[in-house]
Amino acid sequence: MTMDSIGPDLLRAFVAVLETGTFTAAARALGTRQSTVSQQIKRLEGLTGRRLFARDTHRVALTVEGESFVDPARRILEAYDTMDRHLTGVPLRGRLRFGASEDFVLSALPDVLASFARRHPEVDLLVTVGLSEILYDAFDAGQLDIILAKRRSGDPRGVTAWREQVAWVARPDYSLDPTVPLPLLLYPPPSVTRSLAIATLDAARRAWRVAFTSASLSALTAAARAGVGIMPHSQRLLPAGLARVTPEGLLPVLPEIEFVILGPGRGERVAEALTRSILQWASLG
């Protein structure tokens, strides 16, 4: 096998199946037929001598060999895209509907947008802010082209942007009282961090109460700064004025969360460009 025998069409089919989770959805994203995508994956597996996907009647998943193929495939596609832009001189244009959680929008989005806008000034972005579960529903309904969200339990779709352990956060001088139920500041259901926090506290038999609920991170942050209580949150996307609370023995350790990018949708090249900007930002952390 030589690298020139693996064309970008095969690699794009591989990435589309990876990101959408099915051959049918990948075909829809690529604007082709399911049988074509299936043939492309079969040819790619033949050329590489590797079984890249494990298939069942409902969904496909990466094999161990497929996992090791993801990064090289993305790098090669990025090189193809860079060369294509250089040779054609045609800038990306279009409209992209992007959904993200408020913590990402308030902390990281300005840096991501600065990088993306410099490279693609003619792309119009329509940004939707919401809880991860709501963003998944909007993406599946075709209302968003690409989303950055916390991975939903049991959903293998998406490209991993980063993983981290959820932290308990509060105002820097916040003092815990172990004799009273833990006052929680939480998003309303459905919320990934809400579910993780409650399940973790229940498993540890730690008493708790919901002291403040809001769908707005700004409101939750204000409550935390006022000393109303404590909340589970991403350390990497930590709001200003808050700090991690780590008194040993008083709080159970929260599990890891994974932030993933789902897409591209209808605006394939534009969505891939935004995905690259997000992954580049994530790699710097």
N, C-alpha and C positions, 0 to 999 in steps of 0.2 A: 504493500500500500504506500502511496505517496500523498503528500498533503494536497497536491493540486487535483487529486481525484475526489477530494471532499469539497464540494462547492458550497457557497453560502446558502443555497436553497435547502440543502440537507441540514445545515446547522440551524437555520431559522425554524425549520420544522421541529427539530429537537428542542429548541428553546420554547417554542410555542406550546408543545405538549407539556413540557415541564411547568410552564406558568399557568396554563389553563386547566390541566389535570385530566383532560380527555382528548382523544383524537378528533372527535366531533367539534369540540370547542376550539381546538387548535386550527382546524380547517376553516371555521367561521372567522377566526381572527386573521388568518392569512388570506382569506378570500378565495379558497380553493375547496376541493372535495375531500371528504374523509378518507376515501380510498387512496388519494394522492399522498396525503400525509402518512398514511400507513405504509405505503410503498417507500416513501423517503426514509422513514425510520428503519425499515427493514434493510434498505440499501446501506444506510449509515452503519447499522450494526454489522453488516457484512464486511464493509470496508475497514472498520475498526477492529473486527474480530471480538467484539464485546457485546454482551446483552445489556443494553442501556436501560430498558424499562421492564418491570414486572407487570403483567397485564391480568385483569380479571374482567368480569362482565360489566362492571360499573365504572372502574377508574384504573388509571395506570400510575405507577409509582417508580421512582428511580431505584435501580439496583445499586450495590456498592460501586460497581464499575461505572455506572451512570453518574453517580455523585462525583467521582474523580474526573469526569469528562466535562462537567459544567463550566468551571473556570476557564479551561483552555478554549472551549467553544465560544464563550462570551468574548474573550480577548481577540479571537480570530474575527468574529463578527464585527467587533468595534474597529478593527484594522480595515476590514472591507468597507465599512461605512465611512471611515475617515478618508480612504482613498477615493471612494465614490464622490464625496463632497469636494475633494480636491480637484478631481477630473471634470466634474460637471459644473462646479462653481454655483450650484443652485442651492440657496439657503432653505432651511426648513421653514415651512409656512403651515398655518392651520390653527385650529382651535383644539385645546385639550382640556377635558373635564377631569380634574384631579381632586381626590378626596383624601383627607388626612385628619388625624386626631388633633385636638386643640393644643395639647402639650407640644407636639411637633411644630405646629404652625407658629406658636408663640416663641419657641426657642431656636429651632433649626431652619425653618423655612426661609428666613431672610438670607442666610448664607447660601442655601441651595438655589434660591431664585436668582441671586446675584451671579452665580456661576452659570446657570442656565440661560439667563437673559443676555449675558455677554456673548454667548455662543449662538443663540437663536433668538435674536431680537424681534423677528417677525412672527413668532408664535404667540397666540393669545391663550392665556390660562384662565380657566374658570375654576375657582377653588371652593370646595365644599368642606366644612368642618363638622365632625360628628364623632360619636362613639364608634368603636371598631365594628361592633355587630351591625350598626346601622349602615356603615360604609360598605360592609360585605353585601348587605341586602341591595343597596343602590347599585353596586357593581354588577351583581348577578341579574339585576333588572335592566341592565344596559343604560343606566342613567349616569354612570361614571366610566371613563376610559381607563383610569389607573388609580389605585389607592395605596396608601401606606397605612397599615393597621397592625394591631397585635394579632398574632396568629390565633385563629379560632380553633378550639379543641376539636380534633378529628378531621380538620380540613388540611390536606397536604399541599394545597396550591400555594404558589407564590415563591418569590426569590427572597432569601433571608438577607435583610439589611444589617441587622445585628441582634445579638442576644445579651441579656443582662439579668441580674437578680433584682426583683422588685424590692424597694426600700420603704421602710417606715419613715415618713418625713413630717416635720413640724417646725415651728419657730425655733431658732437656735437655743433659746433658754427654756424650752418647754420641759416641764418636770412631770414624770409619770407617777401616778399614785396607784400602787399595786392592790390597794384594798377596795377600789371601786371599778365598775365596768369601764373598759377602755372606750373613750369617746371617739367615734370614728367620723371622719369627713369623707363622704363617698359620692361617686356618680350614681345616678339612679340606674336600675336595670334597663336594658342589658349592659353590663360593663364587665370587661375581662378582669380588671384589677379589683373591682368590688367582689366578684365571685371568688377570686383567689384569696383575698384577705379574709373573708368570712369563713371559707372552708378551712384555712390555716388556723384561725383562732378557735374554731369549733373542734378541730382535731387536737389542739393543744389544751382544750378545756379552759380557755381564757375567756372570761366574761367580757362582753362588749355591748355597746349601744350605738345607734346611729344618732350622732349629735347634730349633723348638718348634712343635707343632701342638695346637690345642684348639678345640672348638666353643664354648667360653665366652670371651666378651670379657673378663670379669674375670680369667681365667687368662692370656690373652694380654697384658693390661695389666700384670699382675704380672710377667710375664717381661720385658716391655719396661722396666719400672721397675728391674728387677734388672740391666739391661744385657746380657741374653742375646742380643739382636739388634734388628732393625728390622722394622717392619710397614707395609703399605699400609693407609691408613685415611682416612675422611672427615675433612676439616679442620673442618667445621661441627659434627660430633658427636665431637670429639676428647676422649678420656678425660682426666680430671684427672691431672696429674703427667707428661704427655707433651708433646712439642713437635715441630714440623715440622723435618725434617733437610734442609738445602738446600746442601750443599757442591757448588759448581759442578764439573762434569766427573766427579764420582765416582759419580753416580747418574743414570740416564735419567729423563726426565720422564714421569710417568704420565698416562694419558688422563683425560678427564672421565667421570663417572658421572652418572646421572639417577635421582633418587628419584621414584617414581610411586605413586599411590594407585589401587588397583583396587577397584571396587565401584560402586554398592551391590549387595548381594545381596538376601536375602529381606526384611531390615528396611530398606526403602528410605528412608523419611524419617529414621530414626535414623542410618543410614549416611551420608546426605547431611549431616546435622548434624555428625557427627564429621569428615567430609571438610572441611567449612568451617572447623572449629577447627584442623585440621592446616595447611590452606592459609593461614589467618590467622597462625599461628605462623611458617610458612615465609616469609611476606612481610615479617616483621620482621627477618630475618637479613641 
